[in-house]
Amino acid sequence: MRAPALDTTAAIEAPEHIRFEVRVAGPARRCLAYLVDLFLRGVIVFIAMLPFVFMGTDVGDEIGEASQGVLLLMLFIVEWGYYALFESIGNGQSPGKKMLGLRVIDQDGRPATFLAIVLRNLLRAADSLPWSYCVGLVVMAADGRFRRLGDHVAGTIVVVEERARVTEPVRIHPAPTEQELATIPAHPDLRGADLDALAAFLRRLGTLSPLREVELAEMIAPVWARRLGVTYENPVRFLALLYVRATATMLASKSGLYARRGRR
């Protein structure tokens, strides 16, 4: 049995028993995102404390001492609430994570829940022990998915988002023959997300080693082969034929819909 390839990807099996891969975020990239968020948290605290600074200067020592207490309270609120707020409303992204192309998701590949986001951030205190996130970095380095303590407890991982790009149409080489396409049912029930996943895989052909291409294709090809009741010899070629057949069916359906609307 061949050992899995060594890279920064992690295979996730969704509750629907469909496996896919995500690119996990390493410590270096997450540290950069943390520094961005640290700077923004400092700006928030500075702006919030400006009125108290002026009041302490103008009124005297009593107001100055009170402003110190408010500063400590503000630091506590920002430290604990910043990530929980932004990652909740930003679908797993704080401003720093968004700038670095990172996102927090559940370990089953779904968007992280509010409870998971709150829980992973409550554990930041443990990760930061004894100083400068030493515990968190050690735990991340020992984990294949670079999870810190908060991620382990909350069941989350931090992944690198692939940038959306406008790309050229998928090109299949060599072009499918009529005999090959006849082996695929005329109307495979592929949804938009399925087609997007297939297109993303097919665009990577030629950039990966042949063994890696087969390894990735074998994660999904058996699922569709069972659904369609067909067999295949080459999983990569099978997925290419499935994509061509499904897109042709989708285009034909759209053309028929537009034609019916035009006759009304």
Buried (B, 14 or more C-beta within 10 A) or exposed (E): EEEEEEEBBBEBEEEEEBBBBBBBBBBEBBBBBBEBBEEBBEEBBEEBBEEBBEBBEEEEEEBBEBBEEBBEEBBEEBBBEBBBBBBBEBEBBBBBBBBBBBBBBBBEBEEBBEEBBBBBBBBBEBBBEEEEBEBBBEBBEEBEBBBBBBBBBBBBBBBBBEEEEEEEEBEBEEEBEEEBBEBBBEEBEBEEEBBEBBBEBBBEBEEBEEEEBBBBBEBBBBEBBEEBEBEBEEBBBBBBBBBBBBBBBBEEEEEEEEEEEEEE
